[in-house]
Each structure stands twice: as C-alpha cells, then as structure tokens.
Amino acid sequence: MPTDKVTPPPLDDDASWELIGVYTRAQALGDGQLIDVSDWASAETGFMGGFRVPVAVTSSVWVAINDILERDIGIQDVRGRAHDVLFLAAHALRGAIARGERRASFRVILPHTGARNIDLIVDCGPGDEGEPVVTIGEPSDFQPFGSRSAAAASKPDRKRPIRTCGSLEHP
C-alpha cells in the first residue's frame, strides 16, 4: 500500500488558492437572490431597535414574508411580517455581538404555506467594499455549495472581526 499522503494546503493560506469566480452582494441584490430591506430596517426611518447598516433578506425569507395565508389576509401584511423578522433579527444580533460573535440564529412565527415557525440566521459581515452589512436568511442560505450542515451554518465564524457590526440602534 502506498504511504504517501497528499496534504491539502491550509484553508487560511490565501496565497495557495486561485480565485475562480466572485459573486458580489450587489449582484445578489440585482438578480433577486437578496432583497434590500434597509429602508424598513433603518433606525433613521423610525424602526424601533433598527439597524444603521444595510440589511437584506434572502429570496427564501422574502417569499415566506409575502406568503400570507388566505385566512390571515386583512390581519397580517407584508410590512408587519417583515417587521417581526427584522425586530427578532436585531435582538438576536445584539446578543451575538455581546458574546463577541457576528452571527446568531433565531426563530420567528410566520405562518405560511407549509410551515408556521421558521429558523433563521442573522449575519453581520463585510459587504463588497468591506463595509458592515446584515443578511438574514434560512440556515441553508448560508451553506456554501451545500458543504455544511444547517447546524454548522448557524455557528459563529470567530475568524472574522465583529467590531463593525456593533452599529445597531439601542432602544
């Protein structure tokens, strides 16, 4: 049996990896994979407990926000459902920042076709130019190429700095 083992380069050694493609946040916003909800999430527009950085939800979260059951029409609306998601995301992210993390998981009650509760992740990280941005999505939305489990996707990434994420409005 051969005894030679091939050892892959360490993942943190940027010099050993060739960049083969880039998909930017701007592209994701442009093609509908991310939906900008910054106006609704902004502390400047009066959202209680709001954000002071750009905020986007993934398309799967946007579909769930808009999927109001027939029985709930007139009781719920898109803006109110979005507020529920944004408020809980802000609360979860504040807790994560206090723990020195940049990502948190939370659950929101959002009745829609096929489900009632949705497990979501809020992540504060760098945007295309390194600026702080917030993204809210389902755990599967944070899995690169399906290589991580949902549980692994919700764990914080302690290698990335969080100092820029502390820009939430505190009530």
C-alpha positions in Angstrom: 0.0 0.0 0.0 1.3 3.5 -0.8 2.2 5.5 2.3 2.4 8.9 0.5 -0.4 11.2 1.7 -1.5 14.2 -0.2 -2.0 17.0 2.3 -4.2 19.9 1.1 -3.0 23.4 1.8 -4.4 25.1 4.9 -7.6 26.9 4.3 -6.3 30.1 5.7 -3.3 30.3 3.3 -4.7 32.7 0.7 -1.6 32.5 -1.5 -2.3 28.9 -2.3 -5.8 29.4 -3.7 -6.7 30.6 -7.1 -9.8 32.7 -7.3 -12.1 31.3 -10.0 -15.1 33.4 -9.5 -16.8 36.2 -7.5 -20.4 36.7 -6.7 -20.9 40.1 -5.1 -23.6 41.3 -2.8 -24.5 43.9 -5.4 -25.0 41.1 -8.0 -27.2 39.1 -5.5 -29.3 42.2 -4.9 -29.5 42.8 -8.6 -30.6 39.3 -9.6 -33.1 38.9 -6.7 -31.2 36.5 -4.5 -31.1 39.2 -1.9 -33.8 41.8 -1.2 -32.8 45.1 0.3 -35.0 45.9 3.3 -32.7 48.7 4.6 -35.5 51.3 4.5 -37.7 49.2 6.6 -34.9 48.2 9.0 -33.4 51.6 9.4 -33.1 53.4 12.7 -33.3 56.7 10.7 -36.8 55.8 9.4 -38.2 55.1 12.8 -37.9 51.3 13.1 -37.7 50.6 16.8 -34.5 48.8 17.6 -33.4 49.4 14.0 -30.2 48.9 12.1 -27.7 51.6 11.0 -26.2 49.4 8.2 -27.6 48.0 5.0 -29.9 45.0 5.6 -31.1 42.4 3.1 -33.1 39.2 3.4 -32.6 36.2 1.1 -35.2 35.4 -1.5 -36.4 32.4 0.5 -37.1 34.7 3.5 -38.8 37.3 1.2 -41.1 34.6 -0.2 -42.1 33.5 3.4 -42.8 37.1 4.4 -45.0 37.6 1.3 -46.8 34.2 1.6 -49.7 35.3 3.7 -52.3 32.6 4.2 -55.8 33.3 2.9 -57.1 33.1 6.5 -54.7 35.8 7.6 -55.4 38.3 4.8 -56.6 41.5 6.5 -54.9 40.5 9.8 -51.3 40.4 8.6 -49.5 42.4 5.9 -46.0 42.2 4.4 -44.7 45.2 6.3 -45.8 43.8 9.6 -44.4 40.4 8.9 -41.1 42.0 7.8 -41.1 44.0 11.0 -41.4 40.8 13.0 -38.4 39.3 11.2 -36.3 42.4 11.5 -37.1 43.1 15.2 -36.2 39.5 16.1 -33.0 39.6 14.0 -31.9 42.8 15.7 -32.5 41.3 19.1 -30.6 38.1 18.2 -27.7 40.1 16.6 -27.4 42.3 19.7 -27.0 39.2 21.8 -24.4 37.8 19.4 -22.4 41.0 19.4 -22.4 41.0 23.2 -20.9 37.5 23.1 -18.3 38.5 20.6 -20.0 36.8 17.7 -21.2 38.1 14.3 -23.9 35.6 13.6 -27.0 34.4 15.5 -29.9 32.0 14.9 -33.4 32.8 15.9 -37.0 31.5 15.3 -39.9 33.5 14.0 -43.6 32.6 13.9 -44.5 33.4 10.4 -47.4 31.2 9.2 -47.1 30.5 5.5 -47.7 27.6 3.1 -46.1 24.5 4.5 -44.8 25.9 7.9 -45.5 28.0 10.9 -42.1 28.6 12.5 -39.0 29.5 10.6 -35.5 29.1 11.8 -33.4 32.0 10.5 -29.9 33.3 10.8 -28.8 36.9 11.0 -25.2 37.6 9.9 -23.2 40.8 10.1 -20.2 40.8 7.9 -18.4 42.7 5.3 -20.1 44.0 2.1 -18.5 44.3 -1.3 -16.3 47.2 -0.2 -15.6 45.8 3.3 -18.4 47.9 4.9 -20.7 46.3 7.5 -23.9 44.8 6.2 -26.5 42.5 7.6 -28.0 39.5 5.9 -31.0 37.5 7.2 -31.7 34.0 5.7 -32.5 30.4 6.4 -29.7 28.2 7.5 -29.5 26.6 4.1 -28.9 30.1 2.5 -25.6 30.3 4.4 -24.2 26.9 3.2 -21.5 27.3 0.5 -22.3 24.8 -2.2 -24.2 22.6 0.3 -21.0 21.7 2.0 -22.1 22.5 5.6 -24.9 21.2 7.7 -27.6 23.7 8.8 -26.2 23.4 12.4 -22.7 24.2 11.2 -24.0 27.2 9.2 -25.6 28.7 12.3 -22.3 28.6 14.3 -20.5 31.8 14.6 -17.4 32.4 12.5 -14.9 33.7 15.0 -12.2 34.4 12.5 -14.0 37.5 11.0 -14.0 40.7 13.0 -17.2 41.9 14.5 -16.3 45.4 15.6 -18.1 46.9 12.7 -21.3 45.1 13.5 -22.0 47.0 16.7 -24.0 49.6 14.8 -27.5 48.6 15.9 -29.7 51.3 17.5 -30.2 50.5 21.1 -33.6 51.3 22.4 
